[in-house]
Amino acid sequence: MGRLDELRRFRLLQWLREERQSRRLILFIVFVALLLDNMLLTVVVPIIPSYLYNLDESADVALKNDSQSGQSAPGSFHSIVSLYDNSVRLSGANSTVRSVERVPPTAAAPAGLQNSSDCPHSSSTLVNENVKVGMLFASKATVQLLTNPFIGPLTNRIGYQMPIFVGFCIMFLSTIMFAFSSSYALLFVARSLQGVGSSCSSVAGMGMLASVYTDDEERGHAIGIALGGLAMGVLVGPPFGSVMYEFVGKTAPFLILAFLALFDGGTLTFFQSFMKKKPDGEHVAAGFHSSLCLLSAICFGNMAIAMMEPTLPIWMMETMCARKWQLGVAFLPASVSYLIGTYIFGSLAHRMGRWLCALVGMVVVGISVICVPFASNIYGLILPNFGVGFAIGMVDSSMMPIMGYLVDLRHVSVYGSVYAIADVAFCMGFALGPSIGGSIAESIGFPWLMTIIGIVDVLFSPLCIFLRNPPGQEEKIVRFSAHCFKSSLTGKESRPISS
């Protein structure tokens, strides 16, 4: 029995040594990092609009009650309706003032909305929530946008492990703050703090993947799987948050996410990867037109869903009297289709041309977004939201590998700074989208907001043609093409090209 235990321990230690040298472990860590980041990003989508509306309503009711209690002086007369003879008596008076007729019942409420506690009591208060919710959602992306220029060069100096671990710690703190915050100011601080943690984990995670998957096709497949973690976070976040908020409360979903942050941080600490502590080389900018079109595609593609996150739940509460759990479930088709799109086009885009995949994706995003306001109930949102998620999956799974490809074409393969730039574009979409979208929705309405961003995406799509033949250093292009051609003939695994 003792020999059997020793054999098991030996096999466990051997497995641990092998996994420490495995690229799959790095892929798993990055997958969970993106999953956690985007679950925390989207779990608040159905919670915050309803939670802030209830806070404002409670404050208004308390203020109104205080003003009424202050106006009623001692000894003032209060009317009392007698159900016995339908007369109105005054407290403090000994006589009946007058009799009243029976009040006819009010007109019946519309079918399906009668006696519904889910319908907002004040539509003006609800519309005003657009700006507050939009600014709260945009704070995370704005802070992340300001942090990325520092995180990218930092990963080039000290490596990827420490920034991603610090990102887990900051996201854990942010999640705990979300769980126990009961005011708009504290929620704003927690959301902003999440931006710092997201910058550390996403930039370091994507750079880590690009450095260990050096073949272009392998890298596209690995990034597609990692973006599947992003898709899973977007997929699970809204319905998970809405269901937990409806039946358990606001605190529970954030405590679960805090445990997930501890788990991934512990995994990263236990399994120290085999990567170099400090990447070699310096970052050099790629072609201007290619980089501008690539970053713009990431920004405008994700800006569509970023505008929908704060405004769609409020529009559903206003027009559909949607329940709390429905506010998150409405995003479920977009999340499922994003997962499908990133998985399919992570490898397929390499064969069909990533520029063409991005062009088609931008067109589909624009058309699908324009169709969203035509839905009359939650079931009408299924098809347009599915199209939005699938098309954004096409764009993201095409653009992220191109960033690493441009680096390989032009200079030494250092990926921290280039993925920091890509994350800046992503953050610009999620910073401008909620803040501008909330103001536009309050001014001219949700349907016009969707029409504007849809037209912008369609008009931008032809510019993806600039990504067809990205410029690079001539010598490296010849060597890179010859290497890929030789690998396709031999069928052997590609090895990195020396710089």
N, C-alpha and C positions, 0 to 999 in steps of 0.2 A: 504493500500500500504506500509505503514511503517512497519507493522508486517511482510509482505512478505519479505522485504529487510532484516529485522533482522533475519528471518529464513534462508535466503540464506547465510548471513554472518556466522551464527552459523554452518550451514552444511559445509561451506568452512573451518572454523577453525577446525571442527571435522575431516574433511578429511585430513587437514594438520597434525594434531596430529597423526592420524593413519598412514599416509605415512612416518612420521619421524621414526616410529617403524617398517617399512616394509623392508624386505630383498630385495624386488623387486626394491626399490629405489636405493639400493647399487648396484644391478646388472645393473640397467640402467646407473648409473654414470660410472661404470667401462666399460660398453659397449661403451659409448660415448668417454671415455678417450682412449680406444684402437682404436676406429674408427678415432679419430682425429690424434693420433700418427702415424698410418699407412697410413692415407691419406697424411699427410705431408711427410712421408717416401717415398711414391710411386708417388706422384704428380710430383716430380722432375725428375722421370725416363725418360719421353719423352721430357722434357723441357731442361734439362742441356746439354745432348750431342749436340743437335742442336744449343742451345744458345752459348755454348763455341766454337763450330765450326764456327759460324758466327762471334763471337768476334775475333777469330784468323785470319779468312779470311779478316775481315775488317782491322785488324792491318797490315797484310801482304800487302794488297793493298795500304794502306796509306804509308807504308814504301817504297814500290816500286815506287809510284808516287813521293815521296820526292826525291828519288835517281835519277829518270829520270829528274825531274825539275832542280836538281842541276847540272846535266851533260850538259844540253842544255844551251850553252852560248848565250848572246845577239848577234844578227846578224848571227846566224848559219842558214844553209839552211834546209828547210823543204820541202819535196816532196808533191805536190798537184796533184791529179789525176783528169783530166778533163773528165767529163761524156759526153762532147759534141763530142770530137774526140779521146777519149781514149789515150791522151798523158799525160806525166808526166812533170809537170812544177816545178821549184824550186823557192820558195819564196826568193826574193833577187836577182834573176837572170832574165834577160830580154828575154831569149830564151828558147825554148822547148828542153829538153834534149833528150828524146826518146819517141817513141810510144810503147805501150804495147799491147800484145794480151789479149783477153778476158780470164779471168781465169775460167776454168770449175768448175761447182759446186762440192762441196765436196760430198763424198759418203753419202748416206742417213743413218741416225741414225737408230738403231734398232727400231723395231715396239714398240710403246708404250713409248719410251724414247725420241723421237725427240722433240726438243724445250722444254724439261722438266727442269724447274728451280729447281726441287727437287733433281736432281742428283748432287752429290758433285763434285766440280771443281777440287779438289786435293785429290786423294785417299791416298797419303802419309800423308797429314795433318790429314785426317780422322782417319787413323790407329793410328797415334800418340795420338789421343784423348783418346784411351783406358785407358792409364795409368792415365792421369789427371782426367778423369771421375771416374775411379775406386778408386783413392785416395780420391776424394771428397765424394763419396758415403760411403767409409769405415770409414771416420772420425767420423760420428755419432755413429756407433757401437763401435768404438775404445774408444771414450770418455765415452760412456755408460758402456762399459766393465770395465773401470777404476773407475767409480762412484758407481757401484752396491755394491762392498764390504762395502762401507760406508752407503748406503741407507738401506740395509737389517737390520743391527743392530740398526740403527736409528729408524726404524719403531717399533722394539721391545721395544724401550725405551719410545718414545713419542706417539706412536699410528700411525694410517694410514691416518688420515684426513689432517694434516698439510703437510706431504710430497706430497700427491696427489694434494693439492691446489697449492703448490709451483711449482709442475710440470706443471700445467696449465699456470701459470704466465710465466714461462721460455719458454714454447712452443709458447705462444702468442708473446713474444719478438723475438724469432727465426723466426716466420712466417713473422713478419713485416720486419725483416732484409732481408729475402728472397725476399720479394716483391720489395724492393727498392735498392738491391745490383746490381751493374753493373760491378763488377770485380771478378776474380777468388778468390782473397784473402778474400773478404767480404762474398762470397758464402761459402767458406770453414769455416769461423768463424760461420756463421749462422747454417751450418750443424752440426758443433761440439757442438754448444750451444743446439741444439735440443737433443743431446745425454743425456745431464744432465736432461732436462725436461722429456724425455722418461724414464729414470731410476727411477725418483721419481714417476711418474704416474703408470708405469707398475708394479713395485715391490709392491708398496703400494696397488694398485688395486687388484692384484691377492691375496695378503695376506688378504685383507679385505673380499674378497669372501670366501676364505677357512675358515676364522674364523666364519662366520655366517652360512655357509652351512657345517654342521659337519658330516652328513651322507655321506658315500662314493659315493653312487649312485646319490644322490641329488647334491653333489659337482661336480661330473662328468657332470651332465646335465647343471648346472649353468655355469661351466667353458666352456662347449661347446657353450652356448649362448654368453658368453663374448667373446670367440674367434670368434664368428660370427661378432662382432664389428670389430675385427682385419681383418676378411675376407672382410667385407664391405669396410673398408678402402683400402685394397689392391685391391678390386674390382672397386671402384669408382675412386681411385687416378689416375692411368695412363690415362684412357680415358678422365676423367674430366680435367686433366692437359693438355693433348694434344689438345683437342678441344678448351679449353679456350685460350691456347697459339696460336693456329692457327688463331682464329677468333676475339679474344679480346685483347690478349697481355699477357706478363709475369706477370704483377702485380696482375691482377684480381683474379686468383685462390688462391693466398696467402692471400689476404684481406678477402676472404670468409672464409678460414680456421681460420684466426685470430678471426673473429666473432664467430665461433664455439667454440674456446677455451674460449672466454669470457662467452659464454652461459653455458658451462659445469662448469666452475669455479664458476659462479654465482649460479647455481643450487646446487652445493656442499655447498656453503656458506649459502644459504637460508634454505636448509634442512639438519640440523645437525643430523647425525645418532645417534643411540642409543648405539653404540659400546663402549667398555671400552677404556679409553684413553691410557692405558698402558697394553699390554698383559703380562700374567704371565708365568714364566718358562724360561728356557734357551734351546737354540738349541743344539742338539747332532747329530753328523754325523750318517748317515745310513750306511748300508753295502757297502763296497768299490766297489765290482763288480757291484752291482745293480746301485749305483749312477753313476759310470763311464759309464756304458752302456746307462743309461738313458740320461745323459748329452751329450754323443757322438751322440746319435740318434737325439736329438734336433739340435745339431751343424751341423752334416753332412746333415741332411734332409733339413735344411733351407739354407745351403751353396749353394745348386744347384740353387735355385731361386736367391740367392744373386749374384752369378756369372753371371746369365743371365741379371740382371737389367742394368749394365753398358755396356755390350758387345753386347747383342741382338739388341738394337736400332742401334748401329754403324754398325753391320753386315747387318742389313736390309737396311740402307742407302747406303752401299757399293754394295750390291748384288741385291737389289730389287728397288733401287731409291724410297724408301718409303717416302710418304708425312709425315708432322709433326703429323697429327692426327692419322695416322696409327701406329706410334711408340708406342703410348700408348694403342691403341685398340688391339694390338697384345697380350697384357697381360690379356685381358678381359676373355678368356676361363679359364686361370689358376685361376683368381680371383673368377669367378662364381663357379668353381668346388671346390675351397678351402672352400667357404661358404657352399656348399652342404656337403662336407666331414666332416667338423667340426660339423655340425648340426646332421648328421646321426650317426656318431661314438662317439659323446659325450655321448650318452646313450648306443649304441650298443656295444661299446668296453668293457663296464663293463660285459656284458653277454658272449661275445665270447672270452674274454681274451685280456687285453690290450697289452701284450707282442706279441701275434700273430698279432694283428692289426698293431703294429709298424713294425714287421718283413715284413709283406706283403706291407706296405706302403713304406718302404725303397727300396724294389725290384722294385716296380712300379715307384718310383722316378727315379731310375737309368736307367731303360729301356726307360722311356719317354724322359729323358734328352738326351740320345744318339740319339733318333729319331729327335730331333729338327733341326739339320743342314741339314737334307734331304729335308726340305721344300724348294720349288722353288718360292713360293709367300706367301703372307700373309695368304691365305686360307689354305695352307699346314701346318701352325703353329697351327691351331685350335686343332687338336687331340692330338699332343704331349704336348702342353701347358695345355690342359684340364687334361691330366694324371698327369702332374707335380703338379698342384694345388690340385687335389683330393687326391693324395698320401700324400702330405705334410699335408693336413687337417687330414688324418688318423693318422699321426705320432704325430702332436701337440695335438689333442684331446685325445690321449692315454697317452702321457707323462706327461702333466700338472697335471691331477688328481693323477697320481702315486706319484708325489712329495708330495702332501698332505697326501696320504695314507701311505707313508713311515714314515712321521712325526708321524702320529697317531699310527703306530705300535711300534715305538721305544721310544718315549718320549712325554713330555708335548707338547700340540698342539700350537706351536708358528710358524707362517708361513712366517714372513717377511724375515728371513735369507734364508730359503729354496727356496723361489721364487726369491730371489736375485741371488742365485746360478744358478737356471734354466735360468734366464734372462742373466747371464754371458755366458752360453752355446749358447743361441740364438744370443747374440751379437758377440761371436767368429765367428759364421758362417757368419754374415753380416759384420764383420771386415776383416776376411781373404778372404772371397769370392770375393768382388769387387777388393781389392788390388792385390791379387794373380791372379785372373781371368783376370784383365786388362793386366797384364804383360805377362801372357801365351798367351792370344789372340793376342797380338802384336808380340810375338816371333814365335809361331807355328800355329796360326790361331784359329778362333772360333770353327770349327768342332772338332779339337783335344781337345780343352778345355772341350767341352761337353762330349766327349768320356771318358776323364780321370775322371771327377767327377761322371759320371754315373757308371763306373766300381767300383769306391771307395764305392759308396752307396750300390751296389749289394754285394760286398765283406763284407761289415760291417753288413749286415742284420742278418746273423745267430747269432751274439752276443746278439741279443734281447732275446734269450732264457734265459739268466741270469735273466731277469725280470719276469720269470714265477712264481717263489716262492721267493719273496724278504725276506731276513732275518729280524727278529725283536725280541724284547724281548718276551720270551716265555709266560709270564703271560699276557701281553697285547694282544698277538695273540689269546690266548684262550678266553679272555673276549670279544675281538672284534668279533671273529667268532660266539660266543654264542649270542652276541647282534644282529648280522645280521641275524642269523637263527631265533631268536625269532621274529624279526621284520617281516621277510618274512611269518611267520605263522600267526601272528595276523593281518598283513596288516596295522598296525598303523604307523604313522610317527615316524621315528627314532629320538631319542634324543641323545645329545652328551654323551659320556662316560667320567666319571670323571677320572682324572688322579691319 
